[in-house]
Amino acid sequence: MTPDAHNSDDSDDQRRRLEREKSLEEQINSLKREDEVLYNILALDVWALAKTMDDFHPRFGLLS
């Protein structure tokens, strides 16, 4: 194997490693955004439930 071929293999390996790392970072960021969206949906659901119960039983949220 020539030195140029060896350097080419190293740079290909490094390029593939960087692509995998970038893909992994993108997946992590996507999961973080999805987690935030789900958290906000849950908060909205809890608020809607409390609001509905308060409509049927005034001061429902203050009964704890």
C-alpha positions in Angstrom: 0.0 0.0 0.0 1.4 3.4 -0.9 1.6 6.2 1.6 -1.0 8.1 -0.5 -3.4 5.2 -0.4 -3.0 4.9 3.4 -3.6 8.7 3.8 -6.7 8.3 1.6 -8.0 5.5 3.7 -7.4 7.5 6.9 -9.2 10.6 5.5 -12.1 8.4 4.3 -12.4 6.8 7.7 -12.3 10.3 9.3 -14.9 11.6 6.9 -17.2 8.6 7.7 -16.7 9.1 11.5 -17.5 12.8 11.2 -20.7 12.0 9.2 -21.8 9.5 11.8 -21.1 12.0 14.6 -23.1 14.7 12.7 -26.0 12.2 12.2 -25.9 11.3 15.9 -26.0 15.0 16.9 -28.9 15.6 14.5 -30.8 12.7 16.1 -30.1 13.9 19.6 -31.3 17.4 18.7 -34.4 16.0 17.1 -35.2 14.0 20.2 -34.7 17.0 22.4 -37.2 19.0 20.2 -39.7 16.2 20.3 -39.3 15.9 24.1 -40.0 19.7 24.5 -43.1 19.4 22.2 -44.4 16.5 24.2 -43.8 18.3 27.5 -45.7 21.3 26.2 -48.6 19.1 25.0 -48.8 17.4 28.4 -48.8 20.8 30.1 -51.7 21.9 27.9 -53.6 18.7 28.6 -53.2 19.2 32.3 -54.3 22.9 32.0 -57.3 21.8 29.9 -58.3 19.2 32.4 -58.1 21.6 35.4 -60.0 24.2 33.4 -62.8 21.8 32.6 -63.0 20.5 36.1 -63.1 24.1 37.4 -66.0 24.8 35.1 -67.9 21.9 36.7 -66.7 22.4 40.2 -65.7 26.0 40.9 -62.5 26.4 42.8 -61.5 22.8 41.8 -57.8 23.8 41.6 -57.9 25.2 45.1 -59.2 22.0 46.7 -55.8 20.5 47.4 
